[in-house]
Amino acid sequence: MNLAVIGSGGREHAICYKLKHSSKINKLICIPGNAGTQKIAENIKEDISNFGNLYQIIKKYSVDLVIIGPEQPLVEGLVDYLNEKKVRVFGPDKFASQLEGSKAFMKNLCKKNSIPTADFGVFNNFDDASSFIKKNGAPIVVKADGLAAGKGVSVCTSIEEAVKNTKEILDGKFKSSHQVVLEEFLKGEELSYFTIVDENSYLFFGSAQDHKRVGEGDTGPNTGGMGAYSPAPLLTDKLEAKIKKKIIEPTLKAMKNLGHPYKGFLYAGLMINKGEPYLIEYNIRMGDPECQVLMMRLETDLLEIIDHATRNKINNLKIEWTKKSSITIVLCAKGYPSNYIKDSEIKNLPNVLTDKNNQIFHAGTYEKNNKTYSSGGRVLNITSLSESLTEARNKSLANIDKINWPDGFFRKDIGWRVINNK
């Protein structure tokens, strides 16, 4: 089969890495890719919002199956476009993509279907939103309704901060958001729960926990993710049964009833409080950096899984995982998530041995004259697999030391909750 993976981040590099293990692949292309995917696939530079040009590439390379990595093209309707062109594609359609593309859509779906989530209000009027904040007090969570590259959510500890952030969103800070979702602050521990879904059924696709804050000890501003680990020790059989019954299954049933059965990866961001799961958000794709740790632990052929899913036959599959722990630590360009350094050469990547237990998944990189450069933001995902989380973290930290990139920074404490409590 000829495959195309759409995207340029660490998630897409990890997906390409896992697909390369399949004996059923003839050709693998990545659009637009990065310096890491370039080593294992053919990168083709193209704007992934230009559906016409993407289709020309897909035709030229006789692509049998398209896998869409990031949320933006899904929300923009790439699946609908390719379906019309009779191209086999993995991912949700534009309507179903509102589960991530509109926080208001997701929250209202929860309300209508009694899916446990934080109490909330949706506003496009500043005075109404401001009254809601003053009535409910702080802490309160302020969310931009639309996509905001992981930066549209803030946990506000004062009424003043909440009012300020709300005003910024309603004044157009994020192009995709003309309304704001205000939510009660839920206490507990976060858990990422993944499923792969076809029209008829779904399967568990791993658990992880990630670290969104930029600073050690989970401090500072939110980011797209500074690191993750899998499996999540928080997930027990009893908790999983609740997640399926109270959250995943009612969601999938609701989407079917709306005439748009969900298909693709569905990632539930959950808050666990006293053994009860609450839905914080849905992502309509694999997480980044959670995908990186899950791809290290996955033992079943990824192409076979996705092939079955696009033919509505995943109930014929059993997905196998290693019991080992995996961790990824994100190496970012200095200044992230604000103004960060760009176009800095990363010199020592060949010093790191990569194998089935150690991988470097590229995100913000490009290659020029056989040298690797940073394009900024989250640059590399230093990922390890080991018998224990502590061992895995030690291996990742040792590999970061070998890279020794002066323009980068990272968190040394990824997985601290689990490791410190042992």
C-alpha positions as CSV (number, residue, x, y, z in Angstrom):
1,M,0.0,0.0,0.0
2,N,1.0,3.6,-0.6
3,L,0.3,5.8,2.4
4,A,0.3,9.5,3.1
5,V,0.6,11.0,6.6
6,I,-0.5,14.7,6.8
7,G,1.3,16.9,9.4
8,S,4.8,18.0,10.5
9,G,5.0,17.4,14.3
10,G,6.3,14.8,16.7
11,R,3.0,13.0,16.5
12,E,3.4,12.5,12.7
13,H,7.0,11.4,13.0
14,A,5.9,8.8,15.6
15,I,3.1,7.6,13.3
16,C,5.5,7.3,10.4
17,Y,8.0,5.4,12.6
18,K,5.4,2.9,13.6
19,L,4.0,2.5,10.1
20,K,7.5,1.8,8.8
21,H,7.4,-1.5,10.8
22,S,4.6,-2.8,8.6
23,S,5.5,-5.2,5.8
24,K,2.4,-4.0,3.8
25,I,3.8,-0.6,2.9
26,N,5.3,0.1,-0.5
27,K,5.6,3.9,-0.2
28,L,5.3,6.3,2.7
29,I,5.0,10.0,2.1
30,C,4.6,12.8,4.7
31,I,3.1,16.2,3.9
32,P,4.9,18.4,4.8
33,G,7.0,16.4,7.3
34,N,10.1,17.5,9.2
35,A,13.8,16.5,9.4
36,G,12.9,13.3,11.3
37,T,10.2,12.0,8.9
38,Q,12.7,12.8,6.0
39,K,14.8,9.9,7.2
40,I,12.0,7.3,6.9
41,A,9.5,8.8,4.4
42,E,9.4,11.1,1.4
43,N,8.6,14.6,2.6
44,I,6.5,16.7,0.2
45,K,6.3,20.4,1.0
46,E,2.7,21.6,0.7
47,D,0.3,23.8,2.7
48,I,-2.0,21.2,4.4
49,S,-4.9,23.7,4.2
50,N,-4.7,23.6,0.4
51,F,-7.0,20.6,-0.2
52,G,-6.8,20.8,-4.0
53,N,-3.0,20.6,-4.0
54,L,-3.0,17.8,-1.4
55,Y,-5.4,15.8,-3.7
56,Q,-3.0,16.3,-6.7
57,I,-0.1,14.9,-4.6
58,I,-2.3,11.9,-3.4
59,K,-3.2,11.2,-7.1
60,K,0.4,11.5,-8.3
61,Y,1.7,9.1,-5.8
62,S,-1.3,6.6,-6.1
63,V,-1.9,6.9,-2.4
64,D,-4.2,4.1,-1.1
65,L,-4.8,5.6,2.4
66,V,-4.4,9.0,4.0
67,I,-3.8,9.4,7.7
68,I,-4.4,13.0,9.0
69,G,-2.3,13.8,12.1
70,P,-3.3,17.4,13.2
71,E,-6.7,18.8,14.2
72,Q,-6.7,21.9,11.9
73,P,-7.3,20.1,8.5
74,L,-9.9,17.8,10.2
75,V,-11.8,20.8,11.6
76,E,-11.5,22.5,8.1
77,G,-13.1,19.4,6.5
78,L,-10.3,17.5,4.7
79,V,-12.0,14.2,5.4
80,D,-15.2,15.3,3.7
81,Y,-13.2,16.6,0.7
82,L,-11.3,13.4,0.3
83,N,-14.4,11.2,0.8
84,E,-16.0,13.1,-2.1
85,K,-12.9,12.3,-4.2
86,K,-13.2,8.6,-3.3
87,V,-9.9,8.7,-1.4
88,R,-9.7,6.3,1.6
89,V,-9.0,8.5,4.7
90,F,-8.7,8.0,8.4
91,G,-10.2,10.6,10.6
92,P,-13.5,12.3,11.6
93,D,-15.6,14.4,9.2
94,K,-16.0,18.2,9.7
95,F,-19.2,17.9,11.7
96,A,-17.8,15.3,14.1
97,S,-14.5,17.3,14.4
98,Q,-16.5,19.9,16.3
99,L,-15.9,17.7,19.4
100,E,-12.5,19.5,19.4
101,G,-13.1,22.4,17.1
102,S,-15.8,23.9,19.3
103,K,-15.7,23.6,23.0
104,A,-19.2,24.9,23.2
105,F,-20.4,22.1,20.9
106,M,-18.7,19.5,23.1
107,K,-20.0,21.0,26.4
108,N,-23.6,21.2,25.0
109,L,-23.3,17.6,23.8
110,C,-22.3,16.6,27.4
111,K,-25.2,18.5,28.9
112,K,-27.8,16.9,26.5
113,N,-26.5,13.4,27.0
114,S,-25.7,13.5,30.8
115,I,-22.0,13.1,30.3
116,P,-20.1,14.1,33.4
117,T,-18.2,17.4,32.9
118,A,-17.6,20.6,34.8
119,D,-20.5,23.1,35.1
120,F,-20.1,25.8,32.4
121,G,-21.5,28.8,30.5
122,V,-21.0,29.9,26.9
123,F,-20.8,33.6,26.1
124,N,-20.2,35.9,23.2
125,N,-21.1,39.0,25.2
126,F,-18.5,40.4,27.6
127,D,-20.9,41.8,30.2
128,D,-22.8,38.5,30.5
129,A,-19.5,36.6,30.8
130,S,-18.2,39.1,33.4
131,S,-21.3,38.7,35.5
132,F,-20.9,34.9,35.3
133,I,-17.3,35.1,36.5
134,K,-18.2,37.5,39.4
135,K,-21.1,35.2,40.5
136,N,-19.0,32.0,40.4
137,G,-15.7,33.4,41.7
138,A,-12.2,32.0,41.3
139,P,-10.5,29.7,40.5
140,I,-12.3,29.5,37.2
141,V,-11.3,28.0,33.8
142,V,-11.5,30.3,30.7
143,K,-11.5,28.6,27.3
144,A,-11.5,30.0,23.8
145,D,-14.3,28.2,21.9
146,G,-12.2,27.3,18.8
147,L,-8.8,25.8,18.1
148,A,-5.9,27.7,19.7
149,A,-2.9,25.3,19.4
150,G,-3.1,24.3,23.0
151,K,-2.9,27.9,24.2
152,G,-6.6,28.8,24.5
153,V,-7.2,27.5,28.1
154,S,-6.3,29.3,31.2
155,V,-6.9,28.4,34.9
156,C,-7.5,31.8,36.5
157,T,-6.9,32.2,40.2
158,S,-8.5,35.6,40.5
159,I,-11.7,37.3,39.1
160,E,-9.5,40.0,37.6
161,E,-7.4,37.5,35.6
162,A,-10.5,35.7,34.4
163,V,-12.2,38.9,33.2
164,K,-8.9,40.0,31.4
165,N,-8.5,36.6,29.6
166,T,-12.2,36.6,28.7
167,K,-12.0,40.1,27.2
168,E,-8.9,39.1,25.2
169,I,-10.7,36.1,23.7
170,L,-13.9,38.0,22.9
171,D,-11.7,40.8,21.3
172,G,-10.3,38.2,18.9
173,K,-7.1,37.0,20.4
174,F,-7.6,33.6,18.6
175,K,-8.9,33.8,15.1
176,S,-11.1,30.7,15.5
177,S,-12.9,32.0,18.6
178,H,-15.8,34.5,18.8
179,Q,-17.1,33.1,22.0
180,V,-15.8,32.0,25.4
181,V,-16.5,28.9,27.5
182,L,-16.3,29.5,31.3
183,E,-16.0,26.4,33.4
184,E,-15.9,25.5,37.1
185,F,-12.4,24.4,38.2
186,L,-12.3,20.7,38.8
187,K,-9.8,19.3,41.3
188,G,-8.2,15.9,40.8
189,E,-5.6,14.2,38.5
190,E,-5.7,14.4,34.8
191,L,-5.7,11.3,32.6
192,S,-5.6,10.9,28.8
193,Y,-7.7,8.0,27.5
194,F,-7.4,7.0,23.8
195,T,-9.8,5.1,21.6
196,I,-9.8,4.1,17.9
197,V,-13.3,4.3,16.5
198,D,-15.1,3.0,13.4
199,E,-18.8,3.2,12.5
200,N,-19.7,0.1,14.4
201,S,-17.4,-0.1,17.4
202,Y,-14.4,1.2,19.3
203,L,-11.2,-0.2,21.0
204,F,-9.1,1.2,23.8
205,F,-5.9,2.7,22.3
206,G,-3.8,3.3,25.3
207,S,-3.6,5.7,28.3
208,A,-1.1,8.4,29.1
209,Q,-0.6,11.4,31.4
210,D,1.0,14.6,30.1
211,H,2.5,17.8,31.5
212,K,1.0,20.9,29.9
213,R,2.8,23.6,32.0
214,V,6.1,24.9,30.8
215,G,7.8,24.9,34.2
216,E,9.0,22.2,36.7
217,G,6.4,21.2,39.2
218,D,3.7,22.0,36.7
219,T,4.1,25.8,37.0
220,G,3.9,28.6,34.4
221,P,1.9,29.0,31.3
222,N,0.1,26.2,29.4
223,T,1.9,24.7,26.4
224,G,1.1,22.1,23.8
225,G,2.7,19.6,26.1
226,M,6.2,19.4,27.7
227,G,6.3,15.6,28.0
228,A,4.1,12.5,28.7
229,Y,4.3,9.0,30.0
230,S,2.4,5.7,29.4
231,P,0.7,3.7,30.7
232,A,-1.2,5.9,33.3
233,P,-1.0,4.2,36.7
234,L,-4.2,6.0,37.5
235,L,-6.2,3.9,35.1
236,T,-7.8,0.8,36.9
237,D,-10.3,-1.7,35.4
238,K,-13.0,-0.2,37.6
239,L,-12.2,3.4,36.4
240,E,-12.0,2.3,32.8
241,A,-15.5,0.7,33.0
242,K,-16.8,4.1,34.2
243,I,-15.0,6.0,31.5
244,K,-16.5,3.7,28.8
245,K,-20.0,3.7,30.2
246,K,-20.4,7.3,31.2
247,I,-18.3,9.2,28.7
248,I,-17.1,7.3,25.5
249,E,-20.2,5.3,24.7
250,P,-22.8,8.1,25.2
251,T,-20.6,10.4,23.0
252,L,-20.4,7.9,20.2
253,K,-24.1,7.2,20.4
254,A,-24.9,10.9,20.4
255,M,-22.7,11.5,17.3
256,K,-24.5,8.6,15.5
257,N,-27.8,10.1,16.4
258,L,-26.7,13.4,14.9
259,G,-26.1,11.6,11.6
260,H,-22.3,11.8,11.8
261,P,-20.9,8.6,13.3
262,Y,-17.4,9.4,14.8
263,K,-14.5,7.7,13.0
264,G,-10.8,8.0,13.8
265,F,-8.8,8.5,17.0
266,L,-10.8,9.9,19.8
267,Y,-8.8,11.2,22.8
268,A,-10.6,12.0,26.0
269,G,-8.9,14.4,28.4
270,L,-10.3,13.5,31.8
271,M,-10.1,14.8,35.3
272,I,-10.4,12.0,37.9
273,N,-11.8,13.1,41.3
274,K,-12.4,10.5,44.0
275,G,-12.5,7.6,41.5
276,E,-15.0,9.4,39.2
277,P,-14.2,10.6,35.6
278,Y,-15.1,14.0,34.3
279,L,-14.6,15.0,30.7
280,I,-12.4,18.1,30.3
281,E,-12.0,18.0,26.6
282,Y,-12.0,15.8,23.5
283,N,-9.3,15.8,20.9
284,I,-10.2,14.3,17.5
285,R,-6.7,12.9,16.9
286,M,-3.7,11.4,18.7
287,G,-2.2,13.7,21.3
288,D,1.2,15.2,20.9
289,P,3.3,14.3,22.8
290,E,1.1,11.3,24.0
291,C,1.3,9.7,20.6
292,Q,5.0,9.3,20.9
293,V,4.9,7.2,24.0
294,L,2.0,5.1,22.8
295,M,3.7,4.3,19.5
296,M,6.7,3.0,21.5
297,R,4.4,0.7,23.5
298,L,2.2,-0.5,20.6
299,E,2.9,-4.1,19.5
300,T,0.2,-4.6,16.9
301,D,0.9,-3.4,13.3
302,L,-0.4,0.2,13.1
303,L,-1.3,-0.1,9.4
304,E,-3.4,-3.2,10.1
305,I,-5.3,-1.3,12.8
306,I,-6.0,1.7,10.7
307,D,-6.8,-0.4,7.7
308,H,-9.4,-2.3,9.8
309,A,-10.8,1.0,11.1
310,T,-11.4,2.5,7.7
311,R,-13.2,-0.7,6.7
312,N,-15.4,-0.7,9.9
313,K,-13.9,-3.9,11.1
314,I,-11.9,-3.1,14.2
315,N,-14.0,-5.4,16.3
316,N,-12.1,-8.2,14.5
317,L,-8.8,-7.0,16.0
318,K,-7.0,-7.4,19.3
319,I,-4.6,-4.6,20.0
320,E,-1.5,-5.6,21.9
321,W,0.7,-3.4,24.1
322,T,4.0,-4.0,25.9
323,K,3.8,-3.8,29.7
324,K,6.9,-1.6,29.7
325,S,6.7,2.1,30.6
326,S,7.5,4.8,28.1
327,I,8.3,8.5,28.6
328,T,8.9,11.4,26.3
329,I,10.6,14.6,27.2
330,V,10.1,17.6,24.9
331,L,13.2,19.6,24.1
332,C,11.9,23.2,23.3
333,A,13.5,26.2,21.8
334,K,14.5,28.8,24.5
335,G,11.7,31.3,24.9
336,Y,8.8,28.9,24.2
337,P,5.8,29.3,24.6
338,S,6.4,33.0,23.9
339,N,9.0,34.4,21.5
340,Y,11.4,31.5,20.8
341,I,14.8,31.1,19.1
342,K,14.6,29.8,15.5
343,D,17.0,28.5,12.9
344,S,19.5,27.2,15.4
345,E,21.6,24.2,14.3
346,I,21.2,21.0,16.4
347,K,24.6,19.3,16.1
348,N,24.8,16.2,18.1
349,L,21.9,14.1,17.1
350,P,24.1,11.3,15.6
351,N,25.6,10.9,19.1
352,V,22.3,9.3,20.3
353,L,21.8,5.6,19.6
354,T,18.2,5.0,18.4
355,D,16.6,1.6,18.6
356,K,13.3,0.0,19.6
357,N,13.8,1.4,23.2
358,N,15.1,4.9,22.3
359,Q,13.8,7.3,19.7
360,I,14.1,11.0,18.9
361,F,10.8,12.1,17.3
362,H,11.3,15.4,15.5
363,A,8.7,18.2,15.7
364,G,10.0,21.7,15.0
365,T,12.9,20.8,12.7
366,Y,14.1,21.1,9.1
367,E,17.1,19.8,7.2
368,K,19.4,22.0,5.1
369,N,22.7,20.9,3.5
370,N,22.6,17.7,5.6
371,K,22.3,19.7,8.8
372,T,19.4,19.7,11.2
373,Y,18.0,23.1,12.3
374,S,15.2,24.1,14.7
375,S,12.2,25.9,13.4
376,G,11.3,26.8,17.0
377,G,8.6,25.8,19.5
378,R,8.6,22.2,20.6
379,V,11.6,20.9,18.7
380,L,12.4,17.3,19.6
381,N,10.7,14.5,21.7
382,I,13.3,12.4,23.4
383,T,11.5,9.1,24.0
384,S,12.4,6.0,25.9
385,L,10.9,2.6,26.8
386,S,12.0,0.7,29.8
387,E,10.9,-1.7,32.6
388,S,10.2,1.2,34.9
389,L,9.2,4.8,34.4
390,T,12.3,5.9,36.4
391,E,14.6,4.0,34.1
392,A,12.9,5.4,31.0
393,R,13.2,8.9,32.3
394,N,16.9,8.4,33.1
395,K,17.5,7.2,29.6
396,S,15.7,10.1,28.0
397,L,17.6,12.6,30.2
398,A,20.9,10.9,29.3
399,N,20.1,11.2,25.6
400,I,19.2,14.9,26.0
401,D,22.7,15.4,27.7
402,K,24.3,13.8,24.6
403,I,22.4,16.2,22.3
404,N,23.6,19.1,24.4
405,W,21.8,21.8,22.4
406,P,22.5,25.2,24.0
407,D,19.4,26.9,22.5
408,G,17.0,24.4,24.0
409,F,15.4,23.7,27.4
410,F,13.3,20.9,28.9
411,R,11.6,19.8,32.1
412,K,13.6,17.3,34.1
413,D,10.6,16.3,36.2
414,I,8.3,14.6,33.6
415,G,6.5,11.8,35.4
416,W,7.2,13.3,38.8
417,R,3.9,12.3,40.4
418,V,4.5,8.6,39.8
419,I,8.2,8.6,40.3
420,N,8.2,10.7,43.5
421,N,5.4,8.6,45.0
422,K,7.3,5.3,44.7
